[in-house]
Amino acid sequence: MDAEHSTPDRTAPEPRRSRSHDPEGRRGAVLAAARRLFAAQGYKGVGIRAIAAEAGVTPGLVMAHFGSKDGLFREVVGGGTGVTEGVLDDPSVGREELPHALAHDYLDRWDRLPAHDPWPALIRSGLSHPPSAELLSTVLDRQVSEPLRRLLGDCDAADARIAMIRSILFGVIMERYLFAHEPATSVPTDTLEPVLTDVLTAAFTGRVPEPEAEPDPEAARRPPVREAPGASGPAVFAALNECTARYRTLIGRVVKRHGLSLAAFEVLAALRTVGAPYRRTMGEIAAAGAVSAGGVTQHADRLVEAGLITRERDGQDRRIVHLSLTPAGLDLVGRVSDDRRTHERELLAGLVPGDQRQLAALLGTLRRSLTDPETAGSH
């Protein structure tokens, strides 16, 4: 049988469809190639021709799909849902749990970041490529600022809190993952996560979490502390008043060895705490609570006479009087302060370090409740 009358082989496979008939496949190939090259070389190090060659298409086809290299770059890095948005949209995450959820998810995502993820490329390019910096800002606004604003609403300093949360998260990314600076890059995630949670908690709420007390090795050897009879509010404040009176008596004796009364020392200390040039008005010293207004005048006279401070009236308002430490006064207040601290350590010697930290934390809580009228009124 000649070829003219031969029967076609109907079992032969159909010709493979060319990629040119698969526009979505070509577009996906270009995006995948761009993602790899941008991640490896950054925005400036990659051209349309290189991306086209990597994807197996022509440069014209890349331009037809994305318009420009900028357009392609934006497509590569601008998609997806950010960690912040995902966490905030999770109904199982309560508001109090958000700082920990964000810390955990951010660290987990960046610890497992694929080699071709576009985020590092976007951040690196943003340092020297203004369109990338603008895009990065836009993406952060959408993925971080907007969901946080929905959550925080009209709370006090919402914009400042959002700015701090963004700065904290972005700073961790830069230090730990992009620049690999020490010690950030070597801190184990299990160690970093609770610390990052505490910092985010402060940014969210304005409250600094109380540090957990370290285990006290002597606690097991001490008899259990029993609640004192009548440990009510009046009893607590009576104990505080008694401790304050005894403390001032004992420290007053230490200060007196240097030829000063405790009140006079407190005037000198109030000047020293503001730093050079160690100058405050008499009204400021009285307002600081060191000495009463009348007492400041009385002690200032004696301190000026002793050459420990100078006194001058304000050039604009003669009613205002400025006090300043002299070199002799600065030297004396330094020596007295050192002696005072030594004796304060001796006074606390009956408390082990763990008890001292616990006492300081309790007194700090009490101080905050006394200085916040709303909190104080609720107790």
C-alpha positions in Angstrom: 0.0 0.0 0.0 1.4 3.4 -1.0 1.6 6.4 1.2 -1.3 8.2 -0.6 -3.7 5.5 0.7 -2.1 4.9 4.1 -4.4 5.1 7.1 -3.4 7.7 9.7 -2.1 6.4 13.1 -4.9 7.5 15.4 -3.0 6.3 18.5 -0.3 8.9 18.1 -0.2 11.5 21.0 -1.6 14.9 20.3 1.0 17.7 20.0 1.9 19.2 23.4 0.1 22.5 23.9 2.6 25.4 23.7 2.9 27.7 26.7 1.9 30.5 24.5 -1.7 29.2 24.7 -1.5 29.2 28.5 -1.5 32.9 29.6 -2.0 32.1 33.3 0.8 29.6 33.2 3.2 32.1 31.6 2.2 34.8 34.1 2.8 32.4 37.0 6.2 31.4 35.5 7.2 35.1 35.3 6.1 35.8 38.9 8.0 32.7 40.2 11.2 33.7 38.3 10.9 37.3 39.5 10.4 36.1 43.1 13.6 34.0 42.9 15.7 36.7 41.3 14.5 39.6 43.4 15.1 37.6 46.6 18.6 36.7 45.5 19.8 39.9 43.9 17.4 42.7 45.1 15.5 45.2 42.9 18.5 46.9 41.3 20.4 43.7 40.5 17.6 42.3 38.3 16.4 43.3 34.8 13.4 42.4 32.7 15.6 40.4 30.3 17.0 38.2 33.1 13.5 37.5 34.5 12.2 36.7 31.0 15.1 34.3 30.4 14.5 32.6 33.8 10.8 32.2 33.0 11.4 31.0 29.4 9.4 33.8 27.8 10.2 37.0 25.9 10.8 40.4 27.6 7.9 41.7 25.6 5.6 39.2 27.2 6.8 40.3 30.7 6.0 43.9 29.8 2.6 43.0 28.4 1.6 41.4 31.7 3.1 43.8 34.2 3.9 47.0 32.3 7.3 47.6 33.8 9.8 46.2 36.2 8.3 48.3 39.0 4.9 46.9 38.2 6.3 43.3 38.4 8.1 44.0 41.6 5.0 45.4 43.2 3.0 42.3 42.1 5.7 40.0 43.6 5.9 41.7 47.0 2.6 43.3 47.5 0.3 40.3 47.7 -0.6 38.1 50.6 -1.9 38.7 54.1 0.4 40.0 56.8 1.0 38.3 60.1 -0.6 41.1 62.0 -3.8 41.0 59.9 -4.0 37.3 60.3 -3.6 37.4 64.1 -6.1 40.2 64.5 -8.7 38.5 62.4 -8.5 35.3 64.5 -11.6 35.2 66.7 -9.8 32.8 69.1 -7.2 35.3 70.0 -8.4 37.6 72.9 -7.1 41.1 73.3 -4.9 40.2 76.3 -3.3 37.4 74.2 -2.5 39.6 71.2 1.1 40.6 72.2 2.0 37.0 72.7 0.3 35.9 69.5 2.1 38.6 67.5 5.4 37.8 69.0 5.0 34.0 68.4 3.7 34.4 64.8 6.3 36.9 63.7 9.2 34.9 65.0 7.8 31.6 63.7 7.2 33.1 60.2 10.6 34.6 59.9 12.4 31.6 61.4 10.8 29.5 58.6 10.9 32.0 55.8 11.5 30.4 52.4 14.6 31.3 50.6 12.6 32.9 47.8 10.2 34.9 49.9 10.0 38.5 48.5 9.9 40.3 51.9 13.7 40.5 52.4 14.0 41.8 48.8 11.5 44.5 49.4 13.1 45.7 52.7 16.6 45.6 51.2 15.5 47.5 48.1 13.6 50.0 50.2 16.9 51.2 51.6 18.1 52.6 48.3 15.1 52.5 46.0 12.4 55.2 46.8 9.5 53.3 45.0 10.4 50.2 47.1 10.4 52.3 50.2 7.0 53.7 49.3 5.6 50.3 48.5 7.0 48.9 51.8 5.2 51.7 53.7 2.0 51.0 51.8 2.1 47.3 52.6 2.9 47.9 56.3 0.0 50.4 56.5 -2.4 47.8 55.1 -1.0 44.7 56.9 -0.1 46.3 60.3 -1.4 49.8 60.9 -4.9 49.4 59.6 -5.8 46.3 61.6 -4.2 47.8 64.7 -6.1 51.0 64.2 -9.4 49.0 64.0 -8.4 47.2 67.3 -7.1 50.2 69.3 -9.8 52.6 68.1 -9.8 55.9 70.0 -7.7 54.7 72.9 -5.1 57.1 74.3 -2.1 57.7 72.0 -3.3 55.1 69.5 -1.1 56.5 66.7 1.9 56.4 69.0 1.2 52.8 70.1 0.8 51.7 66.4 4.1 53.5 65.6 5.9 51.7 68.4 4.5 48.2 67.5 5.6 48.7 63.9 9.0 49.9 65.0 9.5 47.0 67.4 8.5 44.3 64.9 10.4 45.9 62.0 13.4 46.3 64.3 13.5 42.7 65.2 13.3 41.7 61.5 16.2 44.0 60.6 18.5 43.1 63.5 17.8 39.3 63.7 17.0 38.3 60.1 18.3 40.8 57.6 21.5 42.1 59.1 22.0 39.2 61.4 23.5 41.4 64.1 24.6 39.9 67.4 23.2 39.2 69.9 19.8 39.3 68.2 20.6 36.6 65.6 21.9 34.1 68.2 19.2 34.4 70.9 17.1 31.2 70.8 13.5 31.9 69.8 12.2 30.4 73.0 14.2 33.0 74.9 13.3 35.9 72.7 9.6 35.3 72.4 8.6 36.1 76.0 10.8 39.2 76.0 9.3 40.4 72.7 5.8 39.7 74.2 6.6 41.9 77.2 7.8 44.8 75.0 4.7 44.5 72.7 2.5 44.4 75.8 3.9 47.7 77.0 3.4 49.2 73.5 -0.2 47.9 73.4 -1.3 48.9 76.9 1.3 51.3 78.3 1.8 48.9 81.2 5.2 47.3 81.8 4.8 43.7 82.9 6.1 43.0 86.4 9.2 40.8 86.2 8.8 37.3 87.6 10.7 36.9 90.9 13.7 34.6 90.6 13.5 31.5 92.7 14.7 32.1 96.3 17.0 29.3 97.4 16.5 30.2 101.0 12.7 30.2 100.9 12.5 26.5 101.7 14.5 27.0 104.9 12.4 29.9 106.2 9.2 29.3 108.2 6.0 30.0 106.3 4.8 33.6 106.6 1.5 33.9 108.4 -0.9 36.7 107.8 -0.5 39.2 110.6 -3.6 39.7 112.7 -5.6 42.7 111.5 -3.6 43.0 108.2 -6.1 45.6 106.9 -5.6 48.9 105.1 -5.1 50.9 108.3 -2.6 48.3 109.6 -0.6 48.4 106.4 -0.3 52.2 106.4 0.5 52.3 110.1 3.4 49.9 109.4 4.5 52.0 106.5 4.4 55.2 108.6 6.4 53.5 111.4 9.0 52.2 108.9 9.3 55.7 107.4 9.8 57.3 110.8 12.4 54.8 111.9 14.2 55.1 108.5 14.4 58.9 108.7 15.7 58.7 112.3 18.5 56.2 111.4 19.5 57.9 108.1 19.4 61.3 109.9 22.1 60.1 112.2 24.2 59.1 109.3 23.8 62.5 107.6 24.5 64.4 110.8 28.0 62.9 111.0 28.7 65.1 107.9 27.5 68.2 109.7 24.1 68.4 108.0 20.5 67.9 109.0 18.5 65.4 106.9 16.3 68.3 105.5 19.4 70.3 104.5 20.9 67.2 102.8 17.6 66.7 100.9 17.9 70.3 99.5 21.4 69.4 98.3 20.2 66.1 96.9 17.3 67.8 95.0 19.8 70.0 93.3 22.2 67.2 92.4 19.4 65.0 90.8 18.8 67.5 88.0 22.4 67.2 86.8 24.8 70.0 85.7 24.6 72.9 86.3 22.8 71.6 89.4 20.4 74.6 89.5 16.7 74.8 90.5 14.3 77.3 91.8 13.3 77.2 95.4 9.7 76.6 94.3 10.8 73.5 92.3 12.7 72.1 95.3 9.6 72.5 97.4 7.3 71.0 94.7 9.6 68.0 94.5 8.6 67.2 98.1 12.0 67.2 99.6 11.4 70.1 102.0 8.4 72.5 102.6 8.5 75.9 101.0 9.3 77.6 104.3 11.9 75.0 105.1 13.7 75.6 101.8 14.3 79.2 102.7 15.5 78.4 106.2 17.9 75.7 105.0 19.1 77.7 102.0 20.3 80.5 104.3 22.5 78.0 106.2 23.8 76.3 103.1 24.7 79.6 101.5 26.5 80.6 104.7 28.4 77.2 104.6 29.5 77.8 101.0 27.6 74.7 99.8 25.1 76.5 97.5 24.7 79.9 95.8 21.5 81.9 95.6 20.5 84.4 93.0 17.2 86.1 91.9 15.9 85.6 88.4 16.7 88.3 86.0 13.2 88.4 84.5 11.2 87.9 87.7 12.7 89.0 91.0 10.3 86.9 92.9 11.9 83.7 91.7 15.1 82.6 93.5 17.5 80.1 92.0 19.8 77.8 94.1 22.9 76.2 92.7 25.4 73.7 94.1 29.0 74.9 94.6 31.9 72.5 94.0 32.1 72.0 97.7 28.4 71.3 97.9 28.6 68.8 95.0 31.5 67.0 96.7 29.7 66.8 100.1 26.4 65.6 98.7 28.2 62.8 96.8 30.1 61.6 99.9 26.9 61.7 102.0 24.9 59.8 99.4 27.6 57.1 99.3 27.5 56.8 103.1 23.7 56.8 103.0 23.5 53.9 100.4 25.9 51.8 102.5 23.7 52.1 105.5 20.5 51.5 103.5 22.0 48.2 102.4 22.6 47.4 106.0 19.0 48.2 106.9 17.8 45.8 104.3 20.2 43.0 105.3 17.3 41.2 107.1 15.7 40.6 103.7 17.1 38.2 101.2 17.4 39.5 97.6 14.2 37.7 96.6 12.2 39.4 99.4 13.7 42.8 98.5 12.5 42.5 94.9 9.1 41.4 96.0 8.8 44.2 98.5 9.9 46.7 95.8 7.3 45.4 93.4 4.5 45.6 96.0 5.5 49.1 97.0 5.6 50.1 93.3 2.1 48.8 92.8 0.9 50.7 95.9 2.6 53.9 94.7 0.9 53.7 91.3 -2.5 53.2 93.0 -1.9 56.2 95.2 -0.9 58.5 92.4 -3.8 57.5 90.1 -7.0 59.0 91.5 -9.3 56.6 89.5 -7.4 53.5 90.6 -7.2 54.7 94.2 -10.9 55.4 94.3 -11.7 51.9 93.1 -10.1 50.2 96.0 
